[in-house]
């Protein structure tokens, strides 16, 4: 069982606040509309420096029906490395790196086609290692518009769904059994009446 003295308990809020500051401060939440806007690396077009870690969360404006977020890389010059191990920009189709990766690049190469999210949010992350560099970084245009493709959303079953399904199934089963019982009684009465008539 974990135990904390009074000093540790007193320091916990400060530790959480300290960590939260550096996590939140590195993330920028942006709203995309039909007007083209831009994001850039730190100090662009000057050298972006070392030990950077930034994330841009781009969400489509709520005024756009069935939206997708679109981006196009207009300039990029990063430190080259094998498998983009050192400095890298990555784009994800969702709110975190757990979602499908749309693109990832480093060096002087970058995607030349327009990228877009499947739904209303797209995430861009950038990180550089601790080595010195003289690369200018990147500039990315972003906007949002209606996606003409039909989107199908599969929603997982919840406990309430299973409960309703079970209740509905029980009701249907009760109705079916009741109908079978009624039909059985009627057929029995008909058979009984036939035997009665034959005896007469």
LINMO-V859950 format. One record per pair of residues at least 12 apart in sequence whose ideal C-beta (glycine too) atoms are under 7 Angstrom apart, sorted by the first residue. I is the first residue (numbers start at 1). J is the second residue. D is the distance in whole Angstrom. If there is no record, write none. Layout:
I;J;D
I;J;D
//
This chain:
26;53;6
26;54;5
26;55;6
27;55;5
27;57;6
28;56;5
29;57;5
30;56;6
30;57;7
30;58;5
31;59;6
31;61;6
32;58;5
32;59;7
32;60;5
32;61;7
32;69;5
32;142;5
32;143;6
32;144;4
33;61;4
33;143;7
33;144;6
34;143;6
34;144;7
34;145;6
35;143;7
36;141;5
36;143;5
37;142;6
37;143;7
38;139;6
38;140;7
38;141;6
39;56;5
39;124;7
39;140;5
39;142;7
40;137;7
40;138;7
40;139;5
41;126;6
41;137;3
41;138;5
44;136;6
44;137;5
44;138;7
44;139;6
45;136;5
46;136;7
47;133;6
47;134;5
47;135;6
47;136;7
48;128;6
48;135;7
48;137;4
49;128;7
50;128;6
50;129;7
50;130;5
50;131;6
50;132;6
50;133;7
51;128;7
51;130;5
52;126;7
52;127;6
52;128;4
53;127;5
54;126;5
55;123;6
55;125;5
56;124;4
57;95;7
57;121;7
57;123;5
58;121;7
58;122;5
58;142;6
59;120;6
59;121;5
60;120;4
60;144;4
61;144;6
64;144;6
64;145;7
64;146;6
65;146;5
66;146;5
66;147;5
66;151;7
67;120;5
67;144;5
67;145;7
67;146;6
67;147;6
68;116;5
68;117;5
68;118;7
68;144;7
68;147;4
69;116;7
69;117;5
69;120;7
69;121;7
69;122;4
69;142;6
69;144;5
70;114;6
70;116;5
70;142;7
70;143;5
70;144;7
70;145;7
71;91;7
71;115;5
71;122;7
71;140;5
71;141;7
71;142;5
72;114;5
72;141;5
73;110;5
73;111;6
73;138;7
73;140;5
74;139;5
74;140;7
74;141;6
75;138;6
75;139;4
76;105;7
76;110;4
76;138;4
77;108;6
77;135;5
77;136;5
77;137;7
78;106;5
78;107;6
78;135;5
78;138;7
79;106;7
79;133;5
79;135;5
80;106;6
80;107;3
81;106;6
84;104;6
84;105;7
84;106;4
86;129;5
86;131;7
87;106;6
87;127;7
87;128;4
87;129;6
88;104;6
88;106;5
88;127;6
89;104;7
89;105;6
89;124;7
89;126;5
89;138;6
90;104;4
90;125;5
91;103;5
91;115;6
91;122;7
91;124;5
92;123;4
93;117;5
93;118;5
93;122;7
94;121;6
94;123;7
95;121;5
95;123;6
96;123;7
97;125;7
102;115;5
103;115;6
119;151;7
124;140;7
//
